[in-house]
Every structure is written in structure tokens, then in C-alpha cells.
Amino acid sequence: MPELPEVEIVKSDLAGYFAKFPVIERIELRRKDLREPFPVKKLKALHGANVTKVLRRAKYILIETDRGTLISHLGMTGSWRPVDLGNERIHDHVYLHLGQALGSPRGLQLRLGYCDPRRFGILDVAGRDWAKNTRLSKLGPEPLDPDLDVELLWRNIRRRQGAIKAILMNQEILVGVGNIYASEALFRAGLRPTRKASGIKLNEFLLLLRQTVGLLLEAIAKGGSTISDFVHGAGEGQFQDSHSVYDRAGMDCRVCGHQIKSKTVAGRSTFWCPSCQH
């Protein structure tokens, strides 16, 4: 957490901020690292850079500039927000001081703060051709890509050993789907998370992919899922109210009334309905 919908929402928020304040005047580091040390020299090289585009690749936010690409991964508890004087937080680790483009009225600035209590996030810098960056070069296809090669993806999944839920969450196979949305998509497709990926038939996979895409789009429209720490520009997400199985162990299935089960699959808490999923 956050997963694809939440990262997409944060990306859209950031794109709005950078549209009004496209110049990174300076980057203020309030500590030396998150989960990894900050690349201080590379970050300083972005001082004065002009932001040209804000993208999402998998669970990474990519801030393209005329000097390189700032890479942000939110980890488990990371968030970006405008920070006014007096509104600082103890876990603010980075501030981006932004200004308007050349020729705009002077004095208008924005300070964006990156807050991350658990410090699992990442802040890095890649070249303009960010797709070759080691963090990004091995990522699988995007589930929302209209040109996704569905049959190739299905064949790739069937070659893998392990449970379908674990394979669905493998970012080298398909990006952006984490524990929450894998559980929910499998419920909607009627597939048990412990089913062997190698035994998934093409018609079953087509249904699973269709449900996954629909689920992700629905979650984006509802502001994502706020489980503990996720917030965005408009506040908390609302999609957690629509969860059918995730974190509902022992509760009645909203479709059939059977009790939701849970167990650990590939090291992650997994939830399913024993009646609706086979």
C-alpha cells in the first residue's frame, strides 16, 4: 500500500501542482535517507530544472525535467502535500521548493513536502530515458495499457509456479496490483487465490484481467483505498468501503453470506469467500 490506484491519484495531484509551479528551485533534504540514502549530488543537479511531465510507471511516480527524472516511490506510508509555514510534520523528509516559469509574477512559490513515517519510500534520480533505469527496466506491462498483449501475458503467467494471487502481484509480470486489489480482483473473477497459476485457463484469465482493470478504474474514481495512512489532495479515499473480501476475515460475504476466510499466501494476508471462489 499504496497500489496503482493510489499512486495514480497522487500522480494526478502532483501534475496539477507542477502545472502551476513548474520550476524546481531547490530540493531541501531534512534527513540523509529513506530506505536508501538520498543521491544528494543528483538531487542538487535538479535545482533550477523545469518540470515537463509527471507520469506513473507501476507504483513509481516519475517527474520528468529538462535535466533528468525525479523518481518517487511512496513505500507504505509516503505522501506528498503542499506545506505552508507552521504546517511542518516531524516525518517530513523532503521539501521541493517550486517556483513559476520565467516571466510569471515574482514571489509566488509552493513548497511540496514528502512525509513518510515508516520510511519505506524511495527518492532517486534517473536520466531522461528513465525506462533504462534499473528500478524500472524489468517491470511488466501496465494493466491499464489499451495495447496490452493479453494472450502473451496469460502464457507468461501459466509458465510460473505458485499461487495465482502471488503471480498477479509479481511486478515483473504485471505491474501495480498489490495485496488489496489482487484479493478483490480474484473475488470478482470467482477464482481462489490459492489456485495454481499454471492451471488458469484462458477464459478464466480473460475474466480475471477484465475484473482487475474494472476494479482499478473504479478505485481511481473513488479516490483509492485509505487503509491506514493513504491520503491525497482531496483527503481520504473511499474505495475501502467497497471491499468485498480484503480485511473482512470472519465477516459474512456480501454476495452469498458465507464467512470470509483468510490465510497467508506468499507471505501476505489473503482473503477469499469459500463459496464464491473456486
C-alpha positions in Angstrom: 0.0 0.0 0.0 -0.3 2.4 -1.9 -1.1 0.4 -5.1 -1.7 1.5 -8.6 -5.0 3.5 -8.0 -3.5 5.4 -5.1 -0.2 6.2 -6.9 -2.2 7.3 -10.0 -4.2 9.7 -7.8 -1.1 11.2 -6.2 0.5 11.5 -9.7 -2.5 13.5 -10.8 -2.3 15.7 -7.8 1.4 16.4 -8.4 0.8 17.1 -12.1 -1.6 19.8 -11.0 0.9 21.4 -8.7 3.7 21.3 -11.3 1.4 22.8 -13.9 1.2 26.0 -11.8 4.8 25.8 -10.4 7.0 24.0 -13.0 10.4 25.1 -11.7 12.2 23.1 -9.0 14.1 26.0 -7.4 15.7 23.7 -4.8 15.3 20.4 -3.0 15.6 20.5 0.8 16.6 17.2 2.4 15.7 17.1 6.1 17.5 13.8 6.7 20.1 11.7 4.8 17.9 8.8 3.7 14.6 6.9 3.5 15.0 3.2 2.9 18.1 4.1 0.9 20.5 7.1 1.1 19.5 10.1 -0.9 21.5 10.7 -4.1 22.5 14.2 -2.9 24.6 15.3 -5.9 22.0 14.1 -8.4 19.2 15.9 -6.5 21.2 19.1 -6.3 21.7 18.9 -10.1 17.9 19.3 -10.5 18.0 22.8 -8.8 16.5 25.2 -11.3 15.2 22.4 -13.5 11.9 22.8 -15.4 9.3 20.0 -15.0 8.0 18.9 -18.3 5.7 16.0 -17.4 4.5 13.9 -14.5 4.0 10.1 -15.1 3.2 6.9 -13.3 5.1 3.7 -14.1 3.9 0.8 -12.0 4.0 2.2 -8.4 6.6 4.8 -9.2 5.9 8.5 -9.8 8.2 10.0 -12.5 8.7 13.7 -12.5 10.4 14.5 -15.9 12.5 17.6 -16.1 14.9 19.1 -18.7 17.8 17.8 -16.6 16.6 14.3 -15.6 13.8 12.4 -14.0 12.9 12.5 -10.3 11.7 9.1 -9.2 9.4 8.8 -6.2 8.1 5.6 -4.6 5.6 6.0 -1.8 6.6 2.8 0.0 3.9 2.0 2.6 3.2 5.4 4.2 4.6 8.0 1.9 2.6 11.1 0.8 3.1 14.4 -0.9 1.3 17.6 0.1 1.7 21.4 -0.1 3.3 22.6 3.2 2.7 26.1 4.5 4.9 27.7 7.1 3.8 26.3 10.5 2.3 23.1 8.9 5.5 21.1 9.0 5.4 17.5 10.3 8.0 15.5 12.2 8.2 12.9 9.4 8.6 15.4 6.6 11.8 14.2 5.0 12.0 16.2 1.8 10.7 19.6 0.6 10.6 20.6 -3.0 10.6 24.4 -3.3 8.8 25.2 -6.5 8.5 28.4 -8.5 6.7 29.7 -11.5 8.0 29.7 -15.0 10.2 32.6 -16.3 8.1 35.7 -17.0 5.5 34.8 -14.4 4.8 37.2 -11.4 7.7 37.1 -9.0 7.3 35.9 -5.4 4.7 33.1 -6.0 6.1 29.8 -4.7 5.0 26.4 -3.5 6.6 24.0 -1.1 5.8 20.3 -1.6 6.6 18.1 1.4 7.2 14.3 1.3 6.1 12.7 4.6 6.9 9.1 5.3 6.6 7.9 8.9 7.8 4.3 8.2 10.5 5.5 5.7 9.9 2.7 3.1 9.7 5.2 0.3 12.4 6.0 -2.3 13.6 9.2 -3.9 16.0 8.8 -6.7 17.1 10.5 -10.0 17.3 8.9 -13.4 18.3 10.2 -16.8 15.8 11.5 -19.3 15.5 7.9 -20.7 14.2 6.7 -17.4 12.9 3.4 -18.9 16.5 2.1 -18.8 16.8 2.8 -15.0 17.5 -0.4 -13.1 14.4 0.2 -10.9 12.2 0.3 -14.0 13.7 -1.7 -16.7 12.4 -5.1 -15.5 8.8 -4.0 -14.8 6.0 -5.9 -16.5 3.2 -4.4 -18.6 0.6 -2.0 -17.3 -2.9 -3.5 -16.7 -4.5 -0.2 -18.0 -2.5 -0.2 -21.2 -5.0 -0.5 -24.1 -2.3 -2.3 -26.2 -1.7 -4.9 -23.6 -0.9 -8.3 -25.2 -3.4 -10.4 -23.3 -2.5 -13.8 -24.6 1.2 -13.2 -24.1 0.5 -12.2 -20.5 -1.6 -15.4 -20.0 1.1 -17.6 -21.4 3.7 -15.9 -19.2 1.5 -16.5 -16.1 0.9 -20.2 -16.9 4.7 -20.7 -17.1 5.1 -19.6 -13.5 5.0 -21.8 -10.4 2.9 -20.8 -7.4 -0.5 -19.5 -6.5 -2.3 -17.1 -8.9 -2.5 -14.4 -6.2 1.3 -14.3 -5.8 1.8 -14.3 -9.6 -0.8 -11.5 -10.0 1.2 -9.4 -7.6 4.6 -10.1 -9.3 5.6 -6.7 -10.7 7.8 -8.3 -13.4 4.7 -10.0 -14.8 2.0 -7.3 -14.3 2.6 -4.0 -12.5 0.6 -2.1 -10.0 -1.5 -4.8 -8.4 -0.8 -5.4 -4.7 -2.3 -7.3 -1.9 -5.6 -5.3 -1.7 -6.5 -5.3 -5.4 -5.3 -8.8 -6.1 -7.7 -10.2 -3.4 -10.5 -8.1 -4.7 -10.0 -8.9 -8.4 -9.8 -12.7 -7.6 -13.1 -12.4 -5.7 -14.8 -10.7 -8.6 -13.4 -13.3 -11.0 -14.5 -16.2 -8.8 -11.0 -17.6 -8.5 -9.5 -18.8 -5.3 -6.2 -17.0 -4.5 -4.5 -20.4 -3.9 -5.2 -21.8 -7.4 -2.1 -22.7 -9.3 -1.2 -20.1 -11.9 -0.2 -22.9 -14.3 -3.8 -24.2 -14.3 -5.6 -21.0 -15.1 -7.5 -21.4 -18.4 -7.6 -18.6 -21.0 -11.3 -17.8 -20.4 -10.6 -17.6 -16.6 -7.7 -15.3 -17.2 -9.7 -13.1 -19.5 -12.3 -12.7 -16.8 -9.7 -12.0 -14.2 -8.0 -9.3 -16.3 -11.3 -7.7 -17.1 -12.2 -7.6 -13.4 -8.8 -6.3 -12.5 -9.0 -3.4 -14.9 -12.5 -2.5 -13.9 -11.6 -2.7 -10.3 -8.6 -0.4 -10.7 -10.6 2.2 -12.6 -13.3 2.1 -10.1 -10.8 2.6 -7.2 -9.2 5.5 -9.0 -12.7 7.1 -9.5 -13.4 6.7 -5.7 -10.1 8.2 -4.6 -8.3 4.9 -3.8 -8.4 2.9 -0.6 -7.5 4.5 2.7 -6.5 1.6 4.9 -4.2 3.4 7.4 -2.1 6.3 6.0 -3.1 7.0 2.4 -4.4 10.5 1.7 -4.4 12.6 -1.4 -5.3 16.2 -2.3 -9.0 15.7 -1.7 -8.5 13.8 1.6 -9.0 10.1 2.2 -10.1 7.6 -0.4 -13.5 5.9 -0.3 -12.9 2.6 -2.1 -12.2 0.7 1.1 -16.0 0.9 1.7 -16.4 -1.3 -1.4 -14.0 -4.0 -0.5 -15.7 -7.4 -0.7 -13.1 -9.6 0.9 -9.9 -7.7 1.9 -9.5 -7.4 5.7 -13.0 -9.0 6.2 -12.0 -12.3 7.6 -14.8 -13.8 9.7 -17.4 -11.5 8.3 -20.3 -12.5 6.0 -19.7 -12.5 2.3 -21.7 -9.6 0.8 -22.8 -11.9 -2.1 -23.6 -15.3 -0.6 -23.4 -14.8 3.2 -20.7 -17.4 3.8 -17.9 -16.5 6.2 -14.8 -14.8 4.6 -11.7 -16.9 5.1 -8.1 -15.8 5.4 -4.6 -17.3 5.3 -1.1 -16.3 4.4 -0.2 -16.8 0.8 3.4 -15.9 -0.4 3.9 -14.0 2.9 0.8 -11.8 2.6 -2.5 -11.9 4.3 -5.1 -13.3 1.9 -8.9 -13.2 1.9 -11.5 -15.1 0.0 -15.0 -16.5 0.0 -15.0 -20.3 0.0 -18.4 -20.3 -1.7 -18.0 -17.7 -4.4 -14.4 -18.5 -5.3 -13.3 -21.9 -6.8 
